[in-house]
Amino acid sequence: MELMAERLESLKAGIIGGLSLILAFLITSLVNNLMLGQYFPLLIMDKSNLVNLHFLLSGLIAGFSGFLFGVTYRYIIRVDTNPQLKSGGVFAFGLVRGLTQIEVGWGSGTILPFLVLAGESILWFALAAIVLDMTIKIGWLKPFLSIDTKL
């Protein structure tokens, strides 16, 4: 029974993380189009077809990445208050996504827009971590209890 309760909490953490990243994706897409697009045209979406396959696929990937982050973050932080664990989880996920974007941009001749996207990736996961921490703090989500604390 205890194992099923832990799985449900992990599912909740994944859903919260996924929704957080989808929201961050939507916000940063809006900021990219309205503000950063004038400096980096590569960041602008096709205005004639705002909801296209690329945009939907990017949103789904962000949501799935957030789901995986939420589940993993819950296990990373457990009941610890160690800030290095929290920031390490954020940077692990954010840098994996961000460095991949930099690698893609490396051959394009203009790296700066891809550096912006890499920073955006870290921001996404930092926002998801803040939301997950808040939901744990208010009791909507229970932290993972390590084996040591269960004994």
N, CA, C and O atoms as a GROMACS GRO file, in nm:
protein
  604
    1MET      N    1   0.082  -0.120   0.000
    1MET     CA    2   0.000   0.000   0.000
    1MET      C    3   0.087   0.126   0.000
    1MET      O    4   0.056   0.223  -0.069
    2GLU      N    5   0.194   0.124   0.078
    2GLU     CA    6   0.283   0.240   0.086
    2GLU      C    7   0.350   0.267  -0.048
    2GLU      O    8   0.370   0.383  -0.084
    3LEU      N    9   0.384   0.162  -0.123
    3LEU     CA   10   0.445   0.177  -0.254
    3LEU      C   11   0.349   0.246  -0.352
    3LEU      O   12   0.391   0.330  -0.432
    4MET      N   13   0.222   0.211  -0.346
    4MET     CA   14   0.123   0.274  -0.434
    4MET      C   15   0.106   0.423  -0.400
    4MET      O   16   0.091   0.505  -0.490
    5ALA      N   17   0.109   0.456  -0.273
    5ALA     CA   18   0.098   0.597  -0.231
    5ALA      C   19   0.217   0.677  -0.283
    5ALA      O   20   0.202   0.790  -0.328
    6GLU      N   21   0.336   0.619  -0.277
    6GLU     CA   22   0.456   0.686  -0.329
    6GLU      C   23   0.445   0.705  -0.480
    6GLU      O   24   0.483   0.810  -0.532
    7ARG      N   25   0.394   0.607  -0.549
    7ARG     CA   26   0.378   0.618  -0.695
    7ARG      C   27   0.277   0.728  -0.731
    7ARG      O   28   0.297   0.802  -0.828
    8LEU      N   29   0.171   0.737  -0.654
    8LEU     CA   30   0.073   0.842  -0.679
    8LEU      C   31   0.132   0.980  -0.655
    8LEU      O   32   0.104   1.074  -0.730
    9GLU      N   33   0.212   0.993  -0.551
    9GLU     CA   34   0.278   1.122  -0.525
    9GLU      C   35   0.375   1.156  -0.637
    9GLU      O   36   0.386   1.272  -0.677
   10SER      N   37   0.445   1.056  -0.689
   10SER     CA   38   0.536   1.079  -0.801
   10SER      C   39   0.458   1.119  -0.926
   10SER      O   40   0.503   1.205  -1.002
   11LEU      N   41   0.344   1.058  -0.948
   11LEU     CA   42   0.259   1.095  -1.062
   11LEU      C   43   0.213   1.239  -1.047
   11LEU      O   44   0.214   1.316  -1.144
   12LYS      N   45   0.172   1.277  -0.925
   12LYS     CA   46   0.131   1.416  -0.901
   12LYS      C   47   0.247   1.511  -0.927
   12LYS      O   48   0.228   1.617  -0.987
   13ALA      N   49   0.367   1.474  -0.881
   13ALA     CA   50   0.485   1.559  -0.903
   13ALA      C   51   0.512   1.573  -1.053
   13ALA      O   52   0.546   1.681  -1.100
   14GLY      N   53   0.497   1.464  -1.126
   14GLY     CA   54   0.517   1.469  -1.270
   14GLY      C   55   0.416   1.558  -1.340
   14GLY      O   56   0.452   1.635  -1.429
   15ILE      N   57   0.292   1.548  -1.299
   15ILE     CA   58   0.186   1.631  -1.360
   15ILE      C   59   0.211   1.779  -1.329
   15ILE      O   60   0.197   1.864  -1.416
   16ILE      N   61   0.247   1.808  -1.205
   16ILE     CA   62   0.276   1.947  -1.166
   16ILE      C   63   0.396   1.999  -1.244
   16ILE      O   64   0.394   2.111  -1.295
   17GLY      N   65   0.501   1.918  -1.255
   17GLY     CA   66   0.619   1.959  -1.332
   17GLY      C   67   0.586   1.978  -1.479
   17GLY      O   68   0.633   2.074  -1.540
   18GLY      N   69   0.507   1.889  -1.535
   18GLY     CA   70   0.469   1.900  -1.676
   18GLY      C   71   0.387   2.025  -1.704
   18GLY      O   72   0.413   2.097  -1.801
   19LEU      N   73   0.288   2.051  -1.620
   19LEU     CA   74   0.207   2.171  -1.637
   19LEU      C   75   0.290   2.298  -1.618
   19LEU      O   76   0.268   2.398  -1.686
   20SER      N   77   0.384   2.294  -1.525
   20SER     CA   78   0.471   2.409  -1.502
   20SER      C   79   0.555   2.440  -1.625
   20SER      O   80   0.569   2.556  -1.664
   21LEU      N   81   0.611   2.336  -1.686
   21LEU     CA   82   0.694   2.359  -1.804
   21LEU      C   83   0.611   2.402  -1.925
   21LEU      O   84   0.657   2.483  -2.005
   22ILE      N   85   0.491   2.348  -1.939
   22ILE     CA   86   0.404   2.394  -2.049
   22ILE      C   87   0.372   2.541  -2.032
   22ILE      O   88   0.375   2.617  -2.129
   23LEU      N   89   0.342   2.584  -1.909
   23LEU     CA   90   0.314   2.724  -1.883
   23LEU      C   91   0.438   2.810  -1.911
   23LEU      O   92   0.427   2.916  -1.972
   24ALA      N   93   0.554   2.764  -1.866
   24ALA     CA   94   0.679   2.838  -1.891
   24ALA      C   95   0.707   2.844  -2.041
   24ALA      O   96   0.753   2.947  -2.091
   25PHE      N   97   0.679   2.736  -2.113
   25PHE     CA   98   0.696   2.733  -2.259
   25PHE      C   99   0.607   2.838  -2.325
   25PHE      O  100   0.652   2.911  -2.413
   26LEU      N  101   0.482   2.844  -2.284
   26LEU     CA  102   0.390   2.941  -2.343
   26LEU      C  103   0.433   3.085  -2.314
   26LEU      O  104   0.428   3.171  -2.402
   27ILE      N  105   0.476   3.110  -2.192
   27ILE     CA  106   0.518   3.245  -2.154
   27ILE      C  107   0.644   3.285  -2.231
   27ILE      O  108   0.650   3.395  -2.286
   28THR      N  109   0.743   3.196  -2.236
   28THR     CA  110   0.867   3.231  -2.306
   28THR      C  111   0.844   3.241  -2.457
   28THR      O  112   0.912   3.319  -2.523
   29SER      N  113   0.753   3.164  -2.512
   29SER     CA  114   0.721   3.177  -2.654
   29SER      C  115   0.662   3.314  -2.682
   29SER      O  116   0.693   3.377  -2.783
   30LEU      N  117   0.576   3.359  -2.593
   30LEU     CA  118   0.517   3.492  -2.607
   30LEU      C  119   0.624   3.602  -2.596
   30LEU      O  120   0.626   3.695  -2.676
   31VAL      N  121   0.711   3.589  -2.497
   31VAL     CA  122   0.819   3.686  -2.479
   31VAL      C  123   0.912   3.686  -2.601
   31VAL      O  124   0.955   3.791  -2.647
   32ASN      N  125   0.944   3.568  -2.652
   32ASN     CA  126   1.030   3.558  -2.769
   32ASN      C  127   0.968   3.629  -2.888
   32ASN      O  128   1.038   3.699  -2.961
   33ASN      N  129   0.839   3.611  -2.907
   33ASN     CA  130   0.772   3.672  -3.022
   33ASN      C  131   0.753   3.822  -3.007
   33ASN      O  132   0.767   3.897  -3.104
   34LEU      N  133   0.722   3.867  -2.886
   34LEU     CA  134   0.692   4.008  -2.867
   34LEU      C  135   0.815   4.095  -2.840
   34LEU      O  136   0.817   4.212  -2.876
   35MET      N  137   0.917   4.038  -2.776
   35MET     CA  138   1.030   4.121  -2.734
   35MET      C  139   1.163   4.078  -2.797
   35MET      O  140   1.230   4.158  -2.861
   36LEU      N  141   1.200   3.954  -2.778
   36LEU     CA  142   1.332   3.909  -2.823
   36LEU      C  143   1.341   3.886  -2.974
   36LEU      O  144   1.450   3.886  -3.030
   37GLY      N  145   1.228   3.866  -3.037
   37GLY     CA  146   1.225   3.840  -3.181
   37GLY      C  147   1.281   3.954  -3.263
   37GLY      O  148   1.333   3.931  -3.372
   38GLN      N  149   1.272   4.078  -3.214
   38GLN     CA  150   1.326   4.191  -3.288
   38GLN      C  151   1.479   4.189  -3.290
   38GLN      O  152   1.541   4.246  -3.380
   39TYR      N  153   1.539   4.123  -3.192
   39TYR     CA  154   1.685   4.112  -3.187
   39TYR      C  155   1.734   3.980  -3.246
   39TYR      O  156   1.843   3.972  -3.304
   40PHE      N  157   1.653   3.876  -3.230
   40PHE     CA  158   1.688   3.743  -3.278
   40PHE      C  159   1.572   3.687  -3.360
   40PHE      O  160   1.486   3.618  -3.305
   41PRO      N  161   1.568   3.716  -3.490
   41PRO     CA  162   1.455   3.671  -3.573
   41PRO      C  163   1.433   3.520  -3.571
   41PRO      O  164   1.324   3.472  -3.601
   42LEU      N  165   1.537   3.446  -3.536
   42LEU     CA  166   1.526   3.300  -3.529
   42LEU      C  167   1.423   3.255  -3.425
   42LEU      O  168   1.368   3.145  -3.435
   43LEU      N  169   1.396   3.339  -3.326
   43LEU     CA  170   1.305   3.304  -3.216
   43LEU      C  171   1.158   3.330  -3.248
   43LEU      O  172   1.071   3.290  -3.172
   44ILE      N  173   1.131   3.396  -3.359
   44ILE     CA  174   0.993   3.432  -3.392
   44ILE      C  175   0.921   3.313  -3.456
   44ILE      O  176   0.975   3.245  -3.543
   45MET      N  177   0.797   3.291  -3.410
   45MET     CA  178   0.712   3.188  -3.470
   45MET      C  179   0.646   3.244  -3.595
   45MET      O  180   0.638   3.365  -3.612
   46ASP      N  181   0.600   3.156  -3.680
   46ASP     CA  182   0.527   3.196  -3.801
   46ASP      C  183   0.394   3.257  -3.759
   46ASP      O  184   0.306   3.188  -3.707
   47LYS      N  185   0.380   3.387  -3.781
   47LYS     CA  186   0.259   3.458  -3.736
   47LYS      C  187   0.135   3.423  -3.818
   47LYS      O  188   0.023   3.445  -3.772
   48SER      N  189   0.153   3.369  -3.937
   48SER     CA  190   0.037   3.333  -4.019
   48SER      C  191  -0.029   3.205  -3.968
   48SER      O  192  -0.146   3.179  -3.996
   49ASN      N  193   0.047   3.125  -3.895
   49ASN     CA  194  -0.004   2.998  -3.845
   49ASN      C  195   0.052   2.976  -3.704
   49ASN      O  196   0.145   2.898  -3.685
   50LEU      N  197  -0.005   3.047  -3.606
   50LEU     CA  198   0.050   3.044  -3.470
   50LEU      C  199   0.047   2.905  -3.407
   50LEU      O  200   0.141   2.868  -3.336
   51VAL      N  201  -0.057   2.830  -3.430
   51VAL     CA  202  -0.065   2.695  -3.374
   51VAL      C  203  -0.034   2.598  -3.486
   51VAL      O  204  -0.123   2.551  -3.558
   52ASN      N  205   0.094   2.568  -3.499
   52ASN     CA  206   0.136   2.474  -3.603
   52ASN      C  207   0.195   2.348  -3.538
   52ASN      O  208   0.207   2.339  -3.416
   53LEU      N  209   0.230   2.254  -3.622
   53LEU     CA  210   0.280   2.126  -3.572
   53LEU      C  211   0.408   2.144  -3.490
   53LEU      O  212   0.425   2.079  -3.386
   54HIS      N  213   0.497   2.231  -3.536
   54HIS     CA  214   0.622   2.253  -3.464
   54HIS      C  215   0.597   2.308  -3.324
   54HIS      O  216   0.658   2.264  -3.227
   55PHE      N  217   0.507   2.405  -3.314
   55PHE     CA  218   0.473   2.465  -3.186
   55PHE      C  219   0.409   2.361  -3.092
   55PHE      O  220   0.445   2.352  -2.975
   56LEU      N  221   0.315   2.283  -3.145
   56LEU     CA  222   0.249   2.180  -3.063
   56LEU      C  223   0.348   2.074  -3.017
   56LEU      O  224   0.345   2.031  -2.902
   57LEU      N  225   0.435   2.032  -3.108
   57LEU     CA  226   0.535   1.931  -3.073
   57LEU      C  227   0.632   1.985  -2.967
   57LEU      O  228   0.669   1.914  -2.874
   58SER      N  229   0.673   2.110  -2.984
   58SER     CA  230   0.762   2.172  -2.884
   58SER      C  231   0.694   2.179  -2.748
   58SER      O  232   0.758   2.155  -2.645
   59GLY      N  233   0.566   2.213  -2.746
   59GLY     CA  234   0.491   2.217  -2.620
   59GLY      C  235   0.478   2.080  -2.556
   59GLY      O  236   0.491   2.066  -2.435
   60LEU      N  237   0.452   1.978  -2.638
   60LEU     CA  238   0.443   1.841  -2.585
   60LEU      C  239   0.577   1.794  -2.528
   60LEU      O  240   0.581   1.729  -2.424
   61ILE      N  241   0.685   1.826  -2.598
   61ILE     CA  242   0.818   1.788  -2.549
   61ILE      C  243   0.848   1.861  -2.418
   61ILE      O  244   0.902   1.801  -2.325
   62ALA      N  245   0.812   1.988  -2.410
   62ALA     CA  246   0.831   2.063  -2.285
   62ALA      C  247   0.750   2.000  -2.172
   62ALA      O  248   0.801   1.984  -2.061
   63GLY      N  249   0.626   1.964  -2.201
   63GLY     CA  250   0.542   1.901  -2.099
   63GLY      C  251   0.597   1.768  -2.053
   63GLY      O  252   0.597   1.739  -1.933
   64PHE      N  253   0.644   1.686  -2.147
   64PHE     CA  254   0.700   1.555  -2.111
   64PHE      C  255   0.830   1.573  -2.032
   64PHE      O  256   0.854   1.501  -1.935
   65SER      N  257   0.913   1.670  -2.073
   65SER     CA  258   1.036   1.698  -1.998
   65SER      C  259   1.003   1.743  -1.856
   65SER      O  260   1.071   1.705  -1.761
   66GLY      N  261   0.899   1.824  -1.844
   66GLY     CA  262   0.855   1.870  -1.712
   66GLY      C  263   0.803   1.756  -1.627
   66GLY      O  264   0.826   1.752  -1.506
   67PHE      N  265   0.732   1.662  -1.691
   67PHE     CA  266   0.682   1.545  -1.618
   67PHE      C  267   0.800   1.466  -1.561
   67PHE      O  268   0.801   1.432  -1.443
   68LEU      N  269   0.899   1.438  -1.646
   68LEU     CA  270   1.017   1.364  -1.600
   68LEU      C  271   1.093   1.442  -1.492
   68LEU      O  272   1.142   1.383  -1.395
   69PHE      N  273   1.101   1.573  -1.509
   69PHE     CA  274   1.168   1.655  -1.408
   69PHE      C  275   1.093   1.649  -1.275
   69PHE      O  276   1.156   1.633  -1.171
   70GLY      N  277   0.962   1.661  -1.278
   70GLY     CA  278   0.883   1.659  -1.155
   70GLY      C  279   0.902   1.531  -1.076
   70GLY      O  280   0.921   1.534  -0.955
   71VAL      N  281   0.896   1.419  -1.146
   71VAL     CA  282   0.916   1.290  -1.079
   71VAL      C  283   1.057   1.281  -1.021
   71VAL      O  284   1.075   1.242  -0.906
   72THR      N  285   1.155   1.316  -1.102
   72THR     CA  286   1.294   1.306  -1.059
   72THR      C  287   1.326   1.405  -0.947
   72THR      O  288   1.395   1.370  -0.852
   73TYR      N  289   1.276   1.527  -0.958
   73TYR     CA  290   1.302   1.630  -0.858
   73TYR      C  291   1.251   1.587  -0.721
   73TYR      O  292   1.316   1.610  -0.620
   74ARG      N  293   1.137   1.524  -0.718
   74ARG     CA  294   1.081   1.477  -0.591
   74ARG      C  295   1.176   1.377  -0.525
   74ARG      O  296   1.193   1.379  -0.403
   75TYR      N  297   1.239   1.291  -0.604
   75TYR     CA  298   1.333   1.193  -0.549
   75TYR      C  299   1.467   1.258  -0.515
   75TYR      O  300   1.535   1.215  -0.422
   76ILE      N  301   1.506   1.360  -0.591
   76ILE     CA  302   1.633   1.427  -0.565
   76ILE      C  303   1.630   1.498  -0.431
   76ILE      O  304   1.721   1.483  -0.350
   77ILE      N  305   1.525   1.576  -0.407
   77ILE     CA  306   1.525   1.660  -0.288
   77ILE      C  307   1.482   1.587  -0.162
   77ILE      O  308   1.519   1.628  -0.052
   78ARG      N  309   1.403   1.479  -0.177
   78ARG     CA  310   1.353   1.404  -0.062
   78ARG      C  311   1.304   1.499   0.046
   78ARG      O  312   1.225   1.589   0.016
   79VAL      N  313   1.346   1.482   0.168
   79VAL     CA  314   1.307   1.574   0.275
   79VAL      C  315   1.423   1.664   0.314
   79VAL      O  316   1.418   1.731   0.417
   80ASP      N  317   1.529   1.664   0.232
   80ASP     CA  318   1.646   1.746   0.259
   80ASP      C  319   1.616   1.894   0.234
   80ASP      O  320   1.526   1.928   0.158
   81THR      N  321   1.693   1.979   0.298
   81THR     CA  322   1.684   2.122   0.270
   81THR      C  323   1.814   2.170   0.205
   81THR      O  324   1.847   2.288   0.213
   82ASN      N  325   1.886   2.080   0.144
   82ASN     CA  326   2.014   2.109   0.080
   82ASN      C  327   1.993   2.186  -0.050
   82ASN      O  328   1.939   2.131  -0.146
   83PRO      N  329   2.035   2.313  -0.056
   83PRO     CA  330   2.014   2.391  -0.178
   83PRO      C  331   2.095   2.340  -0.298
   83PRO      O  332   2.056   2.361  -0.413
   84GLN      N  333   2.207   2.273  -0.271
   84GLN     CA  334   2.287   2.218  -0.381
   84GLN      C  335   2.212   2.106  -0.454
   84GLN      O  336   2.225   2.092  -0.575
   85LEU      N  337   2.136   2.027  -0.379
   85LEU     CA  338   2.056   1.923  -0.444
   85LEU      C  339   1.950   1.985  -0.535
   85LEU      O  340   1.930   1.940  -0.648
   86LYS      N  341   1.883   2.087  -0.484
   86LYS     CA  342   1.778   2.151  -0.562
   86LYS      C  343   1.834   2.216  -0.688
   86LYS      O  344   1.784   2.192  -0.798
   87SER      N  345   1.938   2.296  -0.672
   87SER     CA  346   1.995   2.364  -0.789
   87SER      C  347   2.063   2.264  -0.882
   87SER      O  348   2.064   2.284  -1.004
   88GLY      N  349   2.119   2.159  -0.828
   88GLY     CA  350   2.181   2.056  -0.912
   88GLY      C  351   2.079   1.989  -1.003
   88GLY      O  352   2.108   1.963  -1.120
   89GLY      N  353   1.962   1.959  -0.949
   89GLY     CA  354   1.856   1.900  -1.031
   89GLY      C  355   1.809   1.994  -1.141
   89GLY      O  356   1.787   1.952  -1.254
   90VAL      N  357   1.794   2.121  -1.106
   90VAL     CA  358   1.752   2.222  -1.205
   90VAL      C  359   1.856   2.234  -1.315
   90VAL      O  360   1.822   2.231  -1.434
   91PHE      N  361   1.984   2.247  -1.277
   91PHE     CA  362   2.088   2.264  -1.378
   91PHE      C  363   2.112   2.136  -1.459
   91PHE      O  364   2.146   2.144  -1.577
   92ALA      N  365   2.094   2.021  -1.398
   92ALA     CA  366   2.111   1.897  -1.473
   92ALA      C  367   2.011   1.891  -1.588
   92ALA      O  368   2.049   1.864  -1.702
   93PHE      N  369   1.885   1.916  -1.560
   93PHE     CA  370   1.784   1.913  -1.665
   93PHE      C  371   1.798   2.032  -1.759
   93PHE      O  372   1.791   2.015  -1.881
   94GLY      N  373   1.817   2.151  -1.704
   94GLY     CA  374   1.826   2.271  -1.787
   94GLY      C  375   1.946   2.270  -1.880
   94GLY      O  376   1.935   2.310  -1.996
   95LEU      N  377   2.060   2.226  -1.830
   95LEU     CA  378   2.180   2.225  -1.914
   95LEU      C  379   2.177   2.115  -2.019
   95LEU      O  380   2.229   2.134  -2.129
   96VAL      N  381   2.117   2.002  -1.988
   96VAL     CA  382   2.107   1.898  -2.091
   96VAL      C  383   2.027   1.952  -2.209
   96VAL      O  384   2.068   1.934  -2.324
   97ARG      N  385   1.916   2.015  -2.182
   97ARG     CA  386   1.836   2.071  -2.291
   97ARG      C  387   1.907   2.190  -2.355
   97ARG      O  388   1.913   2.200  -2.477
   98GLY      N  389   1.960   2.279  -2.273
   98GLY     CA  390   2.024   2.400  -2.323
   98GLY      C  391   2.150   2.375  -2.402
   98GLY      O  392   2.170   2.438  -2.507
   99LEU      N  393   2.235   2.286  -2.356
   99LEU     CA  394   2.358   2.256  -2.430
   99LEU      C  395   2.329   2.188  -2.563
   99LEU      O  396   2.404   2.204  -2.659
  100THR      N  397   2.221   2.113  -2.568
  100THR     CA  398   2.181   2.052  -2.696
  100THR      C  399   2.141   2.162  -2.795
  100THR      O  400   2.173   2.153  -2.913
  101GLN      N  401   2.072   2.263  -2.747
  101GLN     CA  402   2.034   2.374  -2.834
  101GLN      C  403   2.157   2.451  -2.882
  101GLN      O  404   2.163   2.492  -2.998
  102ILE      N  405   2.254   2.470  -2.794
  102ILE     CA  406   2.377   2.538  -2.834
  102ILE      C  407   2.450   2.457  -2.940
  102ILE      O  408   2.503   2.512  -3.036
  103GLU      N  409   2.453   2.325  -2.922
  103GLU     CA  410   2.519   2.238  -3.019
  103GLU      C  411   2.452   2.249  -3.156
  103GLU      O  412   2.520   2.251  -3.259
  104VAL      N  413   2.319   2.255  -3.158
  104VAL     CA  414   2.246   2.270  -3.284
  104VAL      C  415   2.281   2.404  -3.348
  104VAL      O  416   2.300   2.412  -3.470
  105GLY      N  417   2.288   2.509  -3.268
  105GLY     CA  418   2.317   2.642  -3.319
  105GLY      C  419   2.462   2.664  -3.357
  105GLY      O  420   2.493   2.758  -3.430
  106TRP      N  421   2.550   2.580  -3.308
  106TRP     CA  422   2.693   2.597  -3.332
  106TRP      C  423   2.726   2.603  -3.481
  106TRP      O  424   2.808   2.683  -3.523
  107GLY      N  425   2.662   2.519  -3.559
  107GLY     CA  426   2.691   2.514  -3.702
  107GLY      C  427   2.616   2.619  -3.783
  107GLY      O  428   2.639   2.631  -3.903
  108SER      N  429   2.528   2.694  -3.720
  108SER     CA  430   2.446   2.789  -3.795
  108SER      C  431   2.516   2.922  -3.819
  108SER      O  432   2.469   3.003  -3.899
  109GLY      N  433   2.626   2.946  -3.753
  109GLY     CA  434   2.698   3.070  -3.771
  109GLY      C  435   2.659   3.178  -3.672
  109GLY      O  436   2.735   3.272  -3.651
  110THR      N  437   2.543   3.168  -3.610
  110THR     CA  438   2.500   3.265  -3.510
  110THR      C  439   2.460   3.190  -3.383
  110THR      O  440   2.357   3.123  -3.378
  111ILE      N  441   2.541   3.203  -3.282
  111ILE     CA  442   2.523   3.126  -3.159
  111ILE      C  443   2.437   3.198  -3.055
  111ILE      O  444   2.377   3.133  -2.970
  112LEU      N  445   2.430   3.330  -3.061
  112LEU     CA  446   2.362   3.408  -2.957
  112LEU      C  447   2.215   3.369  -2.935
  112LEU      O  448   2.174   3.356  -2.819
  113PRO      N  449   2.134   3.351  -3.039
  113PRO     CA  450   1.995   3.309  -3.012
  113PRO      C  451   1.986   3.175  -2.942
  113PRO      O  452   1.894   3.151  -2.864
  114PHE      N  453   2.082   3.088  -2.968
  114PHE     CA  454   2.080   2.957  -2.905
  114PHE      C  455   2.126   2.965  -2.760
  114PHE      O  456   2.087   2.882  -2.677
  115LEU      N  457   2.210   3.064  -2.728
  115LEU     CA  458   2.245   3.089  -2.588
  115LEU      C  459   2.122   3.140  -2.512
  115LEU      O  460   2.102   3.105  -2.395
  116VAL      N  461   2.041   3.222  -2.577
  116VAL     CA  462   1.916   3.269  -2.517
  116VAL      C  463   1.825   3.149  -2.488
  116VAL      O  464   1.766   3.140  -2.381
  117LEU      N  465   1.815   3.058  -2.584
  117LEU     CA  466   1.731   2.939  -2.565
  117LEU      C  467   1.785   2.850  -2.454
  117LEU      O  468   1.708   2.789  -2.380
  118ALA      N  469   1.918   2.843  -2.441
  118ALA     CA  470   1.977   2.763  -2.333
  118ALA      C  471   1.943   2.824  -2.197
  118ALA      O  472   1.910   2.752  -2.103
  119GLY      N  473   1.952   2.956  -2.187
  119GLY     CA  474   1.913   3.023  -2.063
  119GLY      C  475   1.766   3.003  -2.032
  119GLY      O  476   1.726   2.986  -1.917
  120GLU      N  477   1.686   3.006  -2.138
  120GLU     CA  478   1.542   2.982  -2.124
  120GLU      C  479   1.515   2.843  -2.066
  120GLU      O  480   1.425   2.825  -1.984
  121SER      N  481   1.592   2.745  -2.109
  121SER     CA  482   1.575   2.608  -2.059
  121SER      C  483   1.600   2.600  -1.909
  121SER      O  484   1.524   2.536  -1.836
  122ILE      N  485   1.706   2.665  -1.865
  122ILE     CA  486   1.735   2.665  -1.721
  122ILE      C  487   1.623   2.736  -1.645
  122ILE      O  488   1.583   2.691  -1.538
  123LEU      N  489   1.574   2.845  -1.701
  123LEU     CA  490   1.464   2.918  -1.640
  123LEU      C  491   1.339   2.830  -1.626
  123LEU      O  492   1.273   2.832  -1.523
  124TRP      N  493   1.308   2.754  -1.731
  124TRP     CA  494   1.191   2.665  -1.727
  124TRP      C  495   1.197   2.572  -1.607
  124TRP      O  496   1.102   2.561  -1.530
  125PHE      N  497   1.310   2.504  -1.592
  125PHE     CA  498   1.322   2.405  -1.485
  125PHE      C  499   1.332   2.471  -1.348
  125PHE      O  500   1.288   2.413  -1.248
  126ALA      N  501   1.388   2.591  -1.341
  126ALA     CA  502   1.390   2.665  -1.214
  126ALA      C  503   1.248   2.700  -1.172
  126ALA      O  504   1.212   2.689  -1.054
  127LEU      N  505   1.166   2.744  -1.268
  127LEU     CA  506   1.026   2.775  -1.237
  127LEU      C  507   0.950   2.650  -1.193
  127LEU      O  508   0.871   2.655  -1.099
  128ALA      N  509   0.975   2.538  -1.260
  128ALA     CA  510   0.909   2.413  -1.220
  128ALA      C  511   0.951   2.372  -1.079
  128ALA      O  512   0.869   2.325  -1.001
  129ALA      N  513   1.079   2.391  -1.046
  129ALA     CA  514   1.127   2.357  -0.911
  129ALA      C  515   1.060   2.445  -0.806
  129ALA      O  516   1.024   2.398  -0.698
  130ILE      N  517   1.043   2.572  -0.838
  130ILE     CA  518   0.976   2.664  -0.744
  130ILE      C  519   0.832   2.620  -0.722
  130ILE      O  520   0.784   2.617  -0.608
  131VAL      N  521   0.763   2.584  -0.829
  131VAL     CA  522   0.624   2.539  -0.817
  131VAL      C  523   0.617   2.409  -0.736
  131VAL      O  524   0.531   2.393  -0.649
  132LEU      N  525   0.708   2.316  -0.764
  132LEU     CA  526   0.709   2.189  -0.690
  132LEU      C  527   0.739   2.213  -0.542
  132LEU      O  528   0.676   2.153  -0.455
  133ASP      N  529   0.835   2.301  -0.513
  133ASP     CA  530   0.866   2.334  -0.373
  133ASP      C  531   0.745   2.396  -0.303
  133ASP      O  532   0.718   2.366  -0.187
  134MET      N  533   0.674   2.484  -0.374
  134MET     CA  534   0.555   2.547  -0.314
  134MET      C  535   0.446   2.444  -0.288
  134MET      O  536   0.382   2.449  -0.184
  135THR      N  537   0.425   2.352  -0.381
  135THR     CA  538   0.320   2.251  -0.360
  135THR      C  539   0.355   2.157  -0.245
  135THR      O  540   0.267   2.108  -0.175
  136ILE      N  541   0.483   2.131  -0.227
  136ILE     CA  542   0.525   2.051  -0.113
  136ILE      C  543   0.503   2.129   0.016
  136ILE      O  544   0.454   2.076   0.116
  137LYS      N  545   0.538   2.257   0.012
  137LYS     CA  546   0.525   2.341   0.132
  137LYS      C  547   0.380   2.356   0.177
  137LYS      O  548   0.353   2.356   0.297
  138ILE      N  549   0.287   2.367   0.082
  138ILE     CA  550   0.146   2.384   0.121
  138ILE      C  551   0.074   2.251   0.140
  138ILE      O  552  -0.043   2.248   0.178
  139GLY      N  553   0.144   2.140   0.113
  139GLY     CA  554   0.088   2.009   0.143
  139GLY      C  555   0.015   1.940   0.028
  139GLY      O  556  -0.044   1.833   0.048
  140TRP      N  557   0.016   1.998  -0.092
  140TRP     CA  558  -0.050   1.932  -0.205
  140TRP      C  559   0.030   1.812  -0.253
  140TRP      O  560  -0.024   1.718  -0.312
  141LEU      N  561   0.160   1.816  -0.227
  141LEU     CA  562   0.250   1.710  -0.269
  141LEU      C  563   0.336   1.672  -0.150
  141LEU      O  564   0.386   1.759  -0.078
  142LYS      N  565   0.354   1.543  -0.130
  142LYS     CA  566   0.437   1.497  -0.019
  142LYS      C  567   0.578   1.468  -0.071
  142LYS      O  568   0.593   1.409  -0.178
  143PRO      N  569   0.680   1.510   0.004
  143PRO     CA  570   0.817   1.479  -0.039
  143PRO      C  571   0.844   1.330  -0.026
  143PRO      O  572   0.780   1.260   0.052
  144PHE      N  573   0.938   1.282  -0.104
  144PHE     CA  574   0.977   1.142  -0.095
  144PHE      C  575   1.054   1.123   0.034
  144PHE      O  576   1.149   1.196   0.063
  145LEU      N  577   1.013   1.025   0.112
  145LEU     CA  578   1.083   0.993   0.235
  145LEU      C  579   1.188   0.889   0.204
  145LEU      O  580   1.156   0.780   0.157
  146SER      N  581   1.315   0.922   0.229
  146SER     CA  582   1.421   0.827   0.200
  146SER      C  583   1.409   0.708   0.294
  146SER      O  584   1.339   0.713   0.395
  147ILE      N  585   1.478   0.603   0.260
  147ILE     CA  586   1.473   0.479   0.340
  147ILE      C  587   1.518   0.505   0.484
  147ILE      O  588   1.464   0.447   0.578
  148ASP      N  589   1.618   0.594   0.501
  148ASP     CA  590   1.668   0.625   0.636
  148ASP      C  591   1.560   0.687   0.722
  148ASP      O  592   1.554   0.659   0.842
  149THR      N  593   1.475   0.772   0.664
  149THR     CA  594   1.374   0.839   0.745
  149THR      C  595   1.255   0.749   0.776
  149THR      O  596   1.178   0.778   0.867
  150LYS      N  597   1.240   0.640   0.700
  150LYS     CA  598   1.129   0.549   0.724
  150LYS      C  599   1.159   0.451   0.836
  150LYS      O  600   1.067   0.394   0.894
  151LEU      N  601   1.286   0.431   0.869
  151LEU     CA  602   1.325   0.334   0.972
  151LEU      C  603   1.302   0.384   1.110
  151LEU      O  604   1.330   0.314   1.207
   0.00000   0.00000   0.00000
